[in-house]
Amino acid sequence: MAQPQPTITTTYAGEFAGEYISAALLSGNTLANGLVTVKPNVKYKSVLKTLATDTSSIVDASCAFDDTADISLNERILQPDEFQQNMILCKDQFQSDWEAVQMGYSAFDNLPPKFSDFLIAHASQQVSQFVEQKIWAGGTAANEFQGFVSRMTADSDVVDVTGTTVSAANVITELGKIVDDIPSTLYGKEDLTIYVSQNIARAYIRALGGFGAAGLGSNGLNAEGTMWYNGQGLMFDGVKLAVANGLADNKAIAAQKSNLYFGTGLLSDHNEVKVIDMANIDGSQQVRVVMRFTAGVQYGIGADCVLYS
């Protein structure tokens, strides 16, 4: 006898849409780990004000008031784009996995117990991967938003460092180029971070393992060889390193977290989650999942960013 199909007794129409969208967006590496500043509830646009003053306006004290300050006030626009994820899923493809969770056979005991939530989690994984990639490597195509790399590449104020194919043999030198070009006003700031691609991070970890690479000796850090790394935070020349999964190979960005912004309308009308069971509509075993969300990035001061590319 065929197993009864799991049913969704009501059409889910987004009572907790903000929570589901938030889970989808924030489950990516960059947002989940707080690597950039998140500006939620951006319904249409958010204006980022930048202020710069010239220290030459500081003069010897006197009794008179003399306006000698040179203040530059600029702005950048953070405007999230609208996206949607429409999926048609067959219940049969997910029934066995969902039943395993319900009966306690799965090793992943934190999966949603409700079938509708299970399907939303499946769709959310794709949304989070999309957002993670576009935050850093996005462009101007119809199905993406402009990421940090594309924005900085077009900005003459950004400090550019010419990169190469990074390996364990040259990663110390290449990271050194980035640190050398960090503006002196930024070096030592608490939230200053070098965001690196996965291949650069792996090369750096391997270099610190030693075996003669980069002059670190045969046994590497703490004489533990390539066994030294256990997921702890990475530093280079006093600057924190963070792995940005969305960065393409051999790319890195040095900037303050407070200078990099991700905007979304987590609680706005542009976010929507719907799960529609088609059984009572057309008799099929299909479920339609609809997710709508907004996302976009921007940085404040281009001269305070270093792009290794």
N, C-alpha and C positions, 0 to 999 in steps of 0.2 A: 504494500500500500504506500502510495506516495506520501511524503511528509507534508503536513499542512504548511502553507506559506505564512511567513510572518506578516502581520498586517499593521498598517498605520491607521488607527481608527479615526483620526481627524487629520485634515490637511494643515500641516504646520505652516503658519503664516507670519512668523517672525516676532513672537513675543519677547524672545531673548536674542534678537538679531544682533544687538550691540555686543553681547557676550560672545556669540559665535564668531562674528567678524573680528573681534579683538583677539580671540584665541587663534584665528587663522593668521592674522597679521603678525601678532607678537610671538608666534612660535618659531619664526625664522631666527637664525643665529644673531643677526645684527640687532633686531629689536628686542628679542628675548633677553639678551645680555646687556641691554642698555648702552650700546656702543655709540649711539647718536641720540640727539635730543628729540623727543617725540612731542609734536604739537597736535593734540586731538581736537575734535570738534571744529575743524576748519570747513565751514559750510561751502565757501566758494574760494576766497583768497585770504591770505594772511600776509601782511606787510612786515618785513623784517627790517627794522631801522638799524643802521650802522653809524657810529659816531667816532670821528677821529679828531684829535687835537694836536697841535704843534707845540712841542716843549720850548720853542724859541720865544713863545709868548711870556715866559717867566723872566721877569726883569728885577732889578734892584728895587727894594721897597721905597715908597715915598708917601707923602700925605695925600697926593692927588689920586683920583681914579682914572686910569688910562687903559682903555680897551685895546689890548694888544693881542688878544687870543685869536688864533686861526683855527676855526672849527669847520670840519667838513661833515655834513649830514647827508647820508645816502640811504637808499633803500633797495631791497630785493623782494620780489614777489614769490611767495610760496603758494602755488595753485595746484592742488591735487586733481588728478584726472579720474574720470569715472570708468569703472571696469565691471564686467559681469562674467560669471561662470555658470553656464547652463549645461546640465548633464542629464542624460537619460540612463538610468541604471536598472538592471534586471535583478529582482529579488533573489533569484536562484544563485547568482554569482556571489552573494554575500551571506546567504542563509547559514552555511556550515560554519563560517568564521564567527558569525554572531551567536549561533547556538553554543559554540565552544566557550564563548565568554560567559553566556548565561549559565552554563552547567559547571563552570569553574575549571574547565580543562585547559584554558589558555594560560600561557605564562605571563600575559599582559593583563593583570587584574584591574587596570585603571581604564580600560576601554568602556565607552558608554553602554549602559545596560539596555537602553531603549533603542529599538531598531532605527528610528528616525535620527537619533543622535549619532548612531554608528555611521549612517550614510553621510551626515554632515561632517563628521570627522574625516571621512575619506576625501570629501571635496575640499576641506580646509587644508589638508596637506598640500594639495596642488596650489592653492592660493598662497600659502606661506612660502613655498619654493619660488613661485613667480615673483613675489614681492622682494624676497631676499636677493634674487639675481638683478632685478631692475633698480634697486636702491643704488647699487654700485655701477653696474655695467649697462644700465638702460640707455635707450636712444630715443629717436623721434618717430619710430614706426607707429603704425596705427594701433598696435596691440601692446604698447609699452609706454612708460613714462621716462623722461630724461633723468639719467642717473648722475651720480657725482662725477664719475670719470668723464662722461661726455660734456657735462657742464664746465668742468675745470679745463678740459682740453681746449675749449673755445674761449677761455678767459685769459687775456694777456696779463692780468694781475697775479695769477697763480704762478708760483715758483715751479718751474719745470726741471726735472732731472731725467737725463737720458738713461734708459735702462738697457738691460741685456737679458739673455737667458740665465736665470739664477740657478746655481747649484751649491752644494755644500762647500765646494772649493772657493767660490767667490762671494758667498752671501754676506760675509763680514764686511768685505769691501763695498758691496752694493748698499747695504744698510747704512754704512758709514757715509756714503754720498748723500743719503736722505737727511741724516742728522746734521751733516755739515751745512746743508742749505736751509735748515729750519731757522727762521728769523730769531735773532737774539732776544727779542722781546717775548718770545713764546717759550724758549727753552727753560725748563724748570717749572712750567705751569702744571698744576695738579692734574688737569684733565687732558694734557697733551698726549696724543696717542699716535703710533704708527700703525695704520690699518694695512695688513698684508694679505696677499692671496695665500691659498693653501700650499702651493708649491714653495713659496718663499718661507713659510713657517716650517715646513718639513725640512727644507734645506738648512735652516738655522738650527733646528733641534739636532739634526745629524751632525752639523759642524761642531756644536757644543759637546757632542759625544766623543770628539777627538779623533784618534787614529791618524794623527799627523795632519789632519785637515785644518787649514787656516791657522797653523802655528799653535794649536791648542794642546799639542802633546798626544801621546799614544792612548791615554786613558780618559781624556776629556774631563768634563766638569765633575768635581768631587771624586775623580778616579773611578767613575761608574760606567764609563763607555756609553754606548747607546741605550743603556738601561736607566740612565739618569732621569729621563722625563716621565712624569706621572700626572700630567694634566695641569700642573701648576701654571701660574701666570708667567709670561715671558717679558723680559726687559732687554733693552739694548742701549748702551751708553746713557743710562738713567732715564730712558723714555719707555713707557709701557708699549708692548706690542699686542695687537689684537688681531685675530684671524677673522677676516670678512669673507664668508663663503661665497658671496656674490661677486667678488673681484676675480677677473680673469687672471690666468697665470702671468707671472712676471710684472704685476702691477701692484702699486702701493700708494697710500695717501697718508701724509702726516698732517694732522690738524687737531684742534681742540674739539672735544665732544660738544662743547657749548657753541661751536661754530657750525656744526652740521645738524640739519633739521630734517625730520621726516614728518610730513603732514598727512592727516587723514581725518575724515569725518566720522569717527567711531560712533558718535551718538546722533548723527545728523540724519536727515531724511534720505540721503543717498545710499545708506546701508540697508540691505534687505536680505533676509534668508527665508526661503520657502522650501518645504518638502511636500510634494503633491503625489499622493497615491492614486495611480491611474486605474486601479481595479474597479472602482465604482463608476468610472467615467467611460472607459472603453473596453473594460473586461480584461485588460492585459495585466501582466505581472511586472509592469514597469513602474519606476518611481522617478519623478523629475525633481531635481535639486536645482534651485536658483539661488545664487549668491551675488549680490551687488555691493561694491565697495569703492572707496576712493583712496588714492595714494599718490604721493609726490615727494620730491626732496629738493632742498635748496641749502646753500651755505651763506653765511653772512658776509665775511670779509675774504676776498680772493687772495689778497697778499699774505694772509695768514695760513695759507694752504700750500702744501708741497705735493706735487704729483709726480710719482715715479712711473714712467711709461716708456 
